[in-house]
């Protein structure tokens, strides 16, 4: 919710109106930004990627707790920190995408 003190831009306006406009005051400069609505891509290639990703997520959700723990250990073997889910998704996505 936008909070207005006095006439618009005469004092201070910050916040959003209807989720479409955002008012900001940064270092004394008043700005209004329109909500950015990203495009939804429905091309065959985009739908294939989305479907493959959804299928990989379903496969992760079907794993047992022991299998998920194995992936967590496997992901940690490479130094740094990576979640087992990310490691699994990377391998599974590639497998499914190439398989198709």
Backbone as numpy.savetxt, mean C-alpha at the origin, in Angstrom:
# Nx Ny Nz CAx CAy CAz Cx Cy Cz
-11.76 17.02 9.32 -12.62 18.19 9.32 -11.72 19.42 9.32
-11.99 20.36 8.45 -11.22 21.60 8.39 -11.64 22.51 9.53
-10.67 23.20 10.11 -10.93 24.16 11.17 -10.62 25.55 10.64
-11.61 26.39 10.60 -11.45 27.73 10.04 -11.56 28.75 11.17
-10.59 29.64 11.23 -10.61 30.75 12.20 -10.66 32.04 11.39
-11.79 32.68 11.38 -11.93 33.92 10.61 -12.18 33.61 9.15
-12.20 34.64 8.29 -12.39 34.43 6.86 -11.29 33.53 6.28
-11.65 32.80 5.26 -10.74 31.84 4.66 -9.40 32.49 4.32
-8.32 31.90 4.76 -6.93 32.34 4.56 -6.56 33.62 5.29
-7.46 34.20 6.06 -7.07 35.41 6.78 -6.31 35.04 8.05
-6.63 33.91 8.66 -5.93 33.47 9.87 -5.32 32.09 9.65
-6.12 31.05 9.91 -5.56 29.72 9.85 -6.61 28.71 9.39
-6.26 27.91 8.40 -7.13 26.84 7.93 -6.26 25.60 7.79
-6.67 24.52 8.45 -5.96 23.25 8.32 -6.97 22.13 8.37
-6.75 21.09 7.58 -7.62 19.93 7.60 -8.23 19.66 6.24
-9.22 18.78 6.23 -9.85 18.36 4.97 -11.34 18.67 4.99
-11.87 18.89 3.80 -13.31 19.10 3.63 -13.81 18.00 2.71
-14.71 17.19 3.23 -15.32 16.14 2.42 -14.35 15.13 1.85
-13.16 15.06 2.40 -12.18 14.11 1.89 -11.67 14.46 0.50
-12.05 15.62 -0.02 -11.65 15.99 -1.38 -10.62 17.11 -1.42
-10.70 18.06 -0.48 -9.75 19.17 -0.42 -9.02 19.14 0.92
-7.72 19.37 0.87 -6.93 19.42 2.09 -6.26 20.78 2.18
-6.47 21.45 3.31 -5.89 22.76 3.56 -4.69 22.58 4.47
-3.56 23.25 4.12 -2.35 23.17 4.93 -1.74 24.55 5.11
-1.05 24.71 6.21 -0.29 25.93 6.46 1.13 25.49 6.82
2.03 25.62 5.86 3.41 25.20 6.06 4.32 26.42 6.00
4.96 26.71 7.11 5.89 27.84 7.20 5.22 29.14 6.74
3.97 29.33 7.12 3.25 30.55 6.81 2.64 30.59 5.42
2.81 29.52 4.64 2.24 29.47 3.30 1.00 28.59 3.31
-0.11 29.15 2.88 -1.37 28.42 2.83 -1.49 27.70 1.49
-1.84 26.44 1.53 -2.04 25.68 0.30 -3.32 24.85 0.39
-3.90 24.60 -0.77 -5.05 23.71 -0.89 -4.66 22.64 -1.91
-4.88 21.39 -1.53 -4.58 20.29 -2.45 -5.83 19.48 -2.70
-6.01 19.11 -3.94 -7.12 18.25 -4.33 -6.71 16.80 -4.07
-7.64 15.98 -3.60 -7.33 14.59 -3.34 -6.94 13.91 -4.64
-5.81 13.22 -4.61 -5.33 12.50 -5.78 -6.01 11.13 -5.82
-6.75 10.87 -6.86 -7.41 9.58 -7.04 -6.65 8.84 -8.13
-5.87 7.81 -7.74 -5.07 7.10 -8.74 -5.97 6.33 -9.71
-5.51 6.19 -10.94 -6.31 5.46 -11.92 -6.34 3.97 -11.57
-7.41 3.30 -11.97 -7.53 1.86 -11.79 -7.26 1.23 -13.15
-6.18 0.45 -13.20 -5.81 -0.15 -14.47 -6.53 -1.49 -14.64
-7.23 -1.65 -15.74 -7.96 -2.87 -16.04 -7.44 -3.54 -17.31
-6.17 -3.30 -17.63 -5.60 -3.93 -18.82 -5.42 -5.42 -18.54
-5.34 -6.23 -19.57 -5.13 -7.67 -19.37 -3.87 -7.97 -18.54
-2.81 -7.23 -18.80 -1.56 -7.46 -18.05 -1.74 -7.12 -16.57
-2.40 -6.00 -16.28 -2.62 -5.59 -14.89 -3.51 -6.60 -14.17
-4.54 -7.09 -14.85 -5.43 -8.08 -14.25 -4.70 -9.39 -13.98
-3.77 -9.75 -14.86 -2.98 -10.97 -14.65 -2.11 -10.83 -13.40
-1.46 -9.69 -13.26 -0.60 -9.45 -12.09 -1.44 -9.47 -10.81
-2.57 -8.78 -10.82 -3.43 -8.74 -9.64 -3.92 -10.14 -9.27
-4.34 -10.90 -10.27 -4.83 -12.25 -10.02 -3.75 -13.17 -9.49
-2.53 -13.04 -10.04 -1.41 -13.86 -9.59 -1.04 -13.50 -8.16
-1.04 -12.23 -7.85 -0.72 -11.79 -6.48 -1.78 -12.31 -5.50
-3.04 -12.22 -5.89 -4.13 -12.71 -5.04 -3.98 -14.21 -4.79
-3.61 -14.96 -5.82 -3.41 -16.41 -5.69 -2.25 -16.72 -4.76
-1.16 -15.96 -4.86 -0.01 -16.16 -3.97 -0.39 -15.88 -2.52
-1.19 -14.85 -2.28 -1.66 -14.54 -0.93 -2.51 -15.69 -0.39
-3.38 -16.23 -1.23 -4.20 -17.38 -0.81 -3.33 -18.56 -0.43
-2.26 -18.80 -1.20 -1.35 -19.91 -0.88 -0.65 -19.68 0.46
-0.25 -18.44 0.74 0.37 -18.13 2.04 -0.61 -18.40 3.17
-1.85 -17.98 2.99 -2.85 -18.16 4.04 -3.19 -19.62 4.29
-2.92 -20.49 3.32 -3.19 -21.92 3.47 -2.06 -22.65 4.21
-0.90 -22.00 4.39 0.22 -22.64 5.06 -0.08 -22.85 6.54
0.52 -23.90 7.10 0.40 -24.14 8.53 1.33 -23.18 9.27
1.18 -23.07 10.58 2.06 -22.22 11.38 3.51 -22.71 11.29
3.71 -24.03 11.24 5.07 -24.57 11.12 5.70 -24.19 9.79
4.92 -24.23 8.72 5.45 -23.84 7.41 5.78 -22.35 7.37
4.93 -21.54 7.98 5.21 -20.10 8.02 6.46 -19.82 8.83
6.65 -20.54 9.93 7.86 -20.36 10.74 9.10 -20.75 9.95
9.00 -21.81 9.12 10.11 -22.22 8.28 10.48 -21.08 7.32
9.47 -20.45 6.72 9.74 -19.33 5.82 10.37 -18.16 6.56
9.95 -17.92 7.79 10.56 -16.84 8.58 12.03 -17.11 8.82
12.37 -18.36 9.16 13.79 -18.71 9.36 14.56 -18.59 8.06
13.97 -19.07 6.97 14.62 -19.01 5.66 14.90 -17.56 5.25
13.95 -16.68 5.51 14.12 -15.27 5.15 15.23 -14.63 5.97
15.39 -15.03 7.23 16.42 -14.44 8.09 17.82 -14.90 7.77
17.98 -15.95 6.96 19.30 -16.50 6.63 20.13 -15.56 5.77
19.50 -14.64 5.10 20.21 -13.79 4.13 20.74 -12.51 4.73
20.82 -12.44 6.05 21.27 -11.21 6.69 20.19 -10.15 6.57
20.34 -9.12 7.33 19.30 -8.10 7.32 18.03 -8.69 7.90
16.93 -8.06 7.66 15.68 -8.56 8.20 14.63 -8.59 7.12
14.04 -9.74 6.94 12.98 -9.90 5.96 11.92 -10.82 6.56
10.68 -10.52 6.35 9.60 -11.37 6.82 9.51 -12.60 5.93
9.17 -13.73 6.54 8.99 -14.95 5.79 7.90 -14.83 4.74
6.87 -14.05 5.07 5.78 -13.85 4.11 6.30 -13.18 2.85
7.20 -12.22 3.00 7.75 -11.52 1.82 8.59 -12.48 0.98
9.39 -13.29 1.65 10.22 -14.27 0.94 9.33 -15.26 0.19
8.31 -15.78 0.87 7.38 -16.71 0.25 6.69 -16.06 -0.95
6.18 -14.84 -0.77 5.45 -14.16 -1.83 6.34 -13.95 -3.06
7.60 -13.61 -2.83 8.52 -13.41 -3.93 8.68 -14.69 -4.75
8.94 -15.79 -4.05 9.12 -17.07 -4.74 7.82 -17.55 -5.39
6.72 -17.46 -4.66 5.44 -17.96 -5.15 4.94 -17.13 -6.33
5.11 -15.82 -6.25 4.66 -14.96 -7.35 5.43 -15.30 -8.63
6.74 -15.46 -8.50 7.55 -15.80 -9.68 7.12 -17.15 -10.24
6.90 -18.13 -9.35 6.49 -19.47 -9.79 5.15 -19.41 -10.52
4.18 -18.73 -9.93 2.85 -18.65 -10.53 2.87 -17.86 -11.83
3.63 -16.77 -11.85 3.64 -15.89 -13.02 4.28 -16.59 -14.21
5.36 -17.33 -13.95 6.05 -18.04 -15.04 5.22 -19.24 -15.48
4.56 -19.88 -14.52 3.74 -21.06 -14.79 2.59 -20.74 -15.74
2.06 -19.54 -15.64 0.87 -19.16 -16.41 1.14 -18.98 -17.86
